Amino acid sequence: MLSEQMLRIAKENLQTHIEIEKEEEYIKSLINPLQVWISSASAPACYNLIPLLANGEVFGMATEVSIHLLDSSHYKEILHGIVMEAEDLAFPLLHSVSMHTELDDAFVQADIVILLDDILFQHEIPSLEDCIRQVTEQCKVYGSLIEKNANSRVKVIVSGKTFVNLRALMIMTFAPSVDGQNIIAVATSLENAAKAMLARKLNMNSAVKDVIVWGNISGNSYVDLSKAKVYRYDSAIWGPPNFSRRLLDMIYDGNWVRSEFAFVLSSLSSRAHHCLGMSPAHVIATVLRYWYQDSPSGEIVSMGILSEGQFCIPEGIIFSMPVRFQDGSWEVITETEISEETQEALKFFSNTGFFQSLEFLMKHKIS
């Protein structure tokens, strides 16, 4: 082949290559991935959460996601390692994964914000006032950035082990243009822990549903078993997969429910509870899946949401109560009948100053 002919072919190949690259870039520009931001991204929960968000089960197999990892510059190496591992997974729906250490760039065009931040206690536990001040300062920064940078219909999920309800309330306060319906506090970790304990007590796999968590998720809460059901329980009465029996009829040890069960759950909701991230990651992914693809029909989900006076709970506070997810939104299951024991628990919250303390925080949250 003559040199002149080879040069002509090389020129044609280069032009074709340029045209293909332009076409690929144009196709990529048409893709509008879901923008997911995760704060405190060096936490173990984030590491476990990324594969769940990128495999297509949460948002559907037709939705690509871009994941943004936010943390301080002290954790830059950890974030870089997470980004490399996430890229190595080569999930088809993972459009991109990036790390951010500058707060000014946080939550840009965010469709979903997942807040994993917790107050970390060192050798001495600080006073409640110091904790509240720290929460307020942090949420003021995050709320302002969400207000400024995120999409108008952004969904915010508040998770963690400390001051979950308060943090959700503060985000609402400092991001006033975000619909309060789109800011929730995750109570499902405590709910799932209760279900697992009950299943172990019954010597069966986890098939317990409709356990309700009321109150302050990471503090003074009440686990309500009055509506709980057991499925696929091996007993004299057997039925199809949708056949259920009342849980309290299956557990005959009332002392265990009132003592060991209650004690373990109270320790799980305490600040000292240690977690390696698998459980909160699963819980957050489950809540997002329900939000985008509906919760199972007839099933109760516990969620910390802004009270509008349901169940005689004071308005304007974040309170965990039963909800269902449907058509991209959630609604409180107001038709839930409240047992006498649950009513007593709600009265106990009021008598011990639970509601009053939240009202106090509302009045002093910005100072």
C-alpha positions in Angstrom: 0.0 0.0 0.0 1.4 3.4 -1.0 2.2 5.9 1.7 -0.3 8.4 0.2 -3.1 5.8 0.4 -2.2 4.9 4.0 -2.2 8.6 5.1 -5.7 9.0 3.5 -7.0 5.9 5.4 -5.5 7.1 8.6 -7.2 10.5 8.2 -10.5 8.8 7.6 -10.0 6.5 10.6 -9.2 9.5 12.8 -12.3 11.4 11.6 -14.5 8.4 12.2 -13.0 8.0 15.7 -13.8 11.7 16.5 -17.3 11.3 15.2 -17.9 8.2 17.4 -16.6 10.0 20.5 -18.8 13.0 19.8 -21.8 10.7 19.4 -21.0 8.9 22.7 -20.7 12.2 24.5 -24.0 13.4 23.1 -25.7 10.2 24.2 -24.2 10.6 27.7 -25.5 14.2 27.8 -29.0 12.9 27.3 -28.8 10.7 30.4 -30.0 12.5 33.5 -28.8 10.4 36.4 -30.2 10.6 39.9 -27.9 12.8 42.0 -27.3 11.2 45.4 -25.3 13.0 48.1 -24.0 11.2 51.2 -22.6 13.1 54.1 -20.0 11.6 56.5 -19.2 9.4 53.7 -16.2 7.8 55.5 -18.6 6.1 57.8 -19.0 2.3 57.4 -22.7 2.7 56.5 -21.8 4.6 53.4 -19.3 1.9 52.3 -22.1 -0.7 52.6 -24.7 1.5 51.1 -23.1 2.3 47.7 -23.6 -1.2 46.2 -27.2 -1.2 47.3 -27.9 2.1 45.6 -26.1 1.2 42.4 -27.4 -2.3 41.7 -30.8 -1.2 40.4 -33.0 -2.6 43.1 -33.6 0.7 44.9 -34.5 3.1 42.1 -35.3 0.6 39.3 -33.3 -0.9 36.5 -33.9 2.1 34.2 -32.4 4.7 36.5 -28.8 5.6 36.6 -27.3 7.2 39.7 -24.4 9.6 40.4 -23.1 9.3 43.9 -21.3 12.1 45.7 -19.4 11.4 48.8 -19.0 14.3 51.2 -16.7 14.5 54.2 -13.9 16.6 55.7 -10.4 16.7 54.1 -9.1 14.5 57.0 -10.8 11.5 55.4 -9.6 12.2 51.9 -7.7 9.0 51.5 -10.7 6.9 52.8 -13.0 8.7 50.3 -10.5 8.1 47.5 -10.4 4.4 48.3 -14.2 4.2 48.4 -14.4 5.9 45.0 -11.9 3.4 43.4 -13.7 0.4 44.8 -17.1 1.7 43.7 -15.7 2.2 40.2 -14.2 -1.3 40.2 -17.7 -2.7 40.8 -18.6 -1.6 37.3 -22.3 -1.4 37.9 -24.1 -0.5 34.6 -26.3 1.9 36.5 -23.6 3.7 38.4 -23.1 6.8 36.2 -20.4 8.3 38.3 -19.0 8.4 41.9 -17.1 11.4 43.2 -15.6 12.7 46.4 -16.1 16.2 47.9 -14.3 17.8 50.8 -15.3 21.5 50.3 -18.6 22.4 51.9 -19.4 25.2 49.5 -19.9 22.6 46.7 -22.1 20.3 48.8 -25.5 19.1 47.6 -25.3 20.7 44.1 -28.3 19.6 42.1 -29.0 16.9 44.7 -32.1 14.8 44.2 -31.4 12.8 47.4 -29.4 13.8 50.4 -28.5 11.1 53.0 -27.2 12.5 56.2 -25.1 10.0 58.2 -23.6 12.5 60.6 -23.5 11.7 64.3 -22.3 13.5 67.4 -19.2 11.5 68.5 -18.5 11.3 72.2 -14.9 11.2 73.3 -13.8 10.5 76.9 -16.5 12.7 78.5 -20.1 12.9 77.5 -20.9 16.6 76.8 -23.9 18.3 78.4 -27.3 18.2 76.6 -27.0 21.9 75.8 -23.6 21.4 74.1 -24.9 18.5 72.1 -27.9 20.6 70.9 -25.6 23.5 70.1 -23.4 21.1 68.0 -26.4 19.6 66.2 -27.8 23.1 65.5 -24.6 24.4 64.1 -24.1 21.4 61.8 -27.7 21.4 60.6 -27.6 25.2 60.0 -24.7 24.6 57.6 -26.3 21.6 55.9 -29.7 23.2 55.7 -28.4 26.4 54.2 -26.5 24.4 51.5 -29.5 22.2 50.7 -31.6 25.3 50.4 -29.0 26.9 48.1 -27.7 24.1 46.0 -30.1 21.1 45.9 -33.1 20.6 43.6 -36.4 22.0 44.8 -37.9 18.5 45.2 -34.9 17.0 47.0 -35.5 14.1 49.4 -33.6 14.2 52.6 -33.0 11.1 54.8 -31.6 11.6 58.3 -30.0 8.5 59.8 -27.7 7.8 62.6 -27.5 6.9 66.3 -27.8 10.4 68.0 -30.4 13.1 67.9 -32.1 11.8 64.7 -35.4 13.5 65.3 -33.8 16.8 66.3 -31.5 16.8 63.3 -34.4 16.2 60.9 -36.3 19.1 62.6 -33.3 21.4 62.3 -32.8 20.6 58.6 -36.5 21.6 58.0 -35.8 24.8 59.9 -32.8 25.8 57.9 -34.0 24.6 54.5 -37.5 26.2 54.6 -38.2 25.9 50.9 -37.9 22.1 51.0 -41.2 20.4 51.4 -41.5 19.0 54.9 -42.9 15.8 53.3 -39.5 15.2 51.8 -37.5 15.2 55.0 -37.7 12.1 57.1 -35.9 10.5 60.0 -35.2 6.8 59.7 -36.7 4.6 62.5 -36.5 1.3 60.6 -33.2 0.2 62.3 -35.0 0.0 65.6 -38.0 -1.6 64.0 -35.9 -4.3 62.3 -33.9 -5.0 65.5 -37.2 -5.6 67.3 -38.5 -7.9 64.5 -35.2 -9.9 64.6 -35.4 -10.3 68.4 -39.0 -11.5 68.2 -38.2 -13.9 65.5 -35.4 -15.4 67.5 -37.7 -15.7 70.5 -40.1 -17.7 68.3 -37.2 -19.8 66.9 -38.0 -18.8 63.3 -36.6 -16.8 60.4 -37.6 -13.2 60.3 -41.2 -13.1 59.3 -42.6 -10.6 61.8 -44.3 -7.5 60.4 -46.2 -4.4 61.5 -44.0 -3.5 64.5 -44.5 0.2 65.2 -41.9 2.6 66.7 -43.3 5.6 68.4 -41.5 8.7 69.6 -37.9 9.8 69.6 -36.0 7.3 67.5 -32.6 7.7 69.1 -34.0 8.5 72.6 -37.3 8.0 74.4 -39.2 5.7 72.1 -41.8 3.0 72.5 -42.0 -0.2 70.4 -45.6 -1.2 69.9 -46.4 -4.8 69.3 -50.2 -4.5 69.4 -50.5 -4.7 65.6 -47.5 -7.1 65.0 -48.1 -10.2 62.9 -46.2 -13.5 62.4 -46.1 -15.2 59.0 -45.0 -18.8 58.2 -45.0 -19.8 61.9 -44.7 -23.5 62.4 -47.6 -24.5 64.7 -50.8 -26.5 64.7 -52.5 -23.9 62.5 -50.9 -23.5 59.1 -51.9 -21.5 56.0 -50.7 -20.0 52.7 -47.8 -17.5 52.7 -50.1 -14.5 53.3 -51.7 -16.2 56.4 -50.7 -14.4 59.6 -51.2 -14.7 63.3 -51.2 -12.1 66.0 -47.6 -12.0 67.5 -48.7 -11.5 71.1 -50.8 -14.6 70.9 -47.6 -16.5 69.9 -45.3 -15.2 72.6 -46.6 -16.4 76.0 -43.8 -14.9 78.0 -45.1 -11.5 78.9 -42.3 -10.9 81.4 -39.7 -11.3 78.6 -41.5 -8.7 76.5 -41.6 -6.2 79.4 -38.1 -6.9 80.7 -35.4 -8.3 78.4 -37.0 -7.2 75.1 -37.6 -3.7 76.3 -34.1 -3.4 77.9 -32.3 -4.5 74.8 -34.3 -2.2 72.5 -33.6 0.7 74.9 -29.9 0.0 74.6 -30.1 -0.1 70.8 -31.7 3.3 70.7 -29.1 4.7 73.1 -26.1 6.8 72.0 -23.6 4.1 73.0 -24.9 1.6 70.5 -22.2 0.4 68.2 -22.8 -0.4 64.6 -20.5 -1.4 61.7 -22.8 0.0 59.0 -24.5 -3.0 57.4 -27.8 -2.5 59.2 -28.2 1.2 58.6 -27.2 0.8 55.0 -29.8 -1.8 54.4 -32.4 0.3 56.2 -31.7 3.4 54.2 -31.8 1.4 50.9 -35.1 -0.1 52.0 -36.7 3.2 52.8 -35.6 4.7 49.5 -36.9 1.6 47.6 -40.3 2.1 49.3 -40.2 5.8 48.5 -39.6 5.2 44.8 -41.4 1.9 44.3 -44.0 1.8 47.2 -44.0 -0.2 50.4 -45.6 -3.6 50.4 -49.4 -3.4 50.4 -50.9 -3.4 53.8 -47.6 -3.3 55.6 -46.8 -0.7 58.3 -43.5 1.2 58.2 -42.2 3.3 61.1 -40.8 6.7 60.1 -39.9 10.0 61.9 -42.0 12.6 60.2 -43.3 16.1 61.0 -46.4 15.8 63.2 -49.6 17.5 62.1 -51.5 16.5 65.3 -52.2 12.9 64.4 -52.9 10.6 67.4 -53.1 13.7 69.6 -49.3 14.2 69.1 -48.4 18.0 69.3 -47.9 19.6 65.9 -44.6 20.8 64.6 -42.3 18.1 66.0 -40.5 15.1 64.4 -42.2 12.0 65.8 -41.9 8.4 64.7 -45.3 6.9 63.8 -46.8 4.4 61.3 -46.7 5.3 57.6 -47.1 3.8 54.2 -45.3 4.7 51.0 -47.3 5.1 47.8 -46.9 6.9 44.4 -43.6 8.5 45.4 -44.9 9.9 48.7 -45.9 8.7 52.1 -48.9 9.1 54.3 -49.6 8.5 58.0 -51.8 5.4 58.6 -54.3 7.4 60.7 -56.8 4.6 60.8 -54.4 2.7 63.1 -56.2 1.9 66.3 -54.2 2.8 69.4 -54.2 0.2 72.2 -54.5 1.3 75.8 -50.9 0.5 76.5 -49.7 2.6 73.6 -51.9 5.5 74.8 -50.3 5.2 78.2 -46.8 5.3 76.5 -47.7 8.5 74.6 -49.0 10.0 77.8 -45.7 9.0 79.5 -43.8 10.9 76.9 -45.9 14.0 77.7 -45.6 13.6 81.4 -41.8 13.2 81.4 -41.4 16.4 79.4 -40.7 14.8 76.0 -43.0 17.2 74.1 -42.1 20.2 76.3 -38.4 19.7 75.7 -38.9 19.7 71.9 -41.0 22.8 72.1 -38.2 24.4 74.1 -35.7 23.4 71.4 -38.0 24.9 68.7 -38.0 28.2 70.6 -34.2 28.3 71.1 -32.9 26.4 68.1 -31.3 29.4 66.3 -29.7 31.0 69.3 
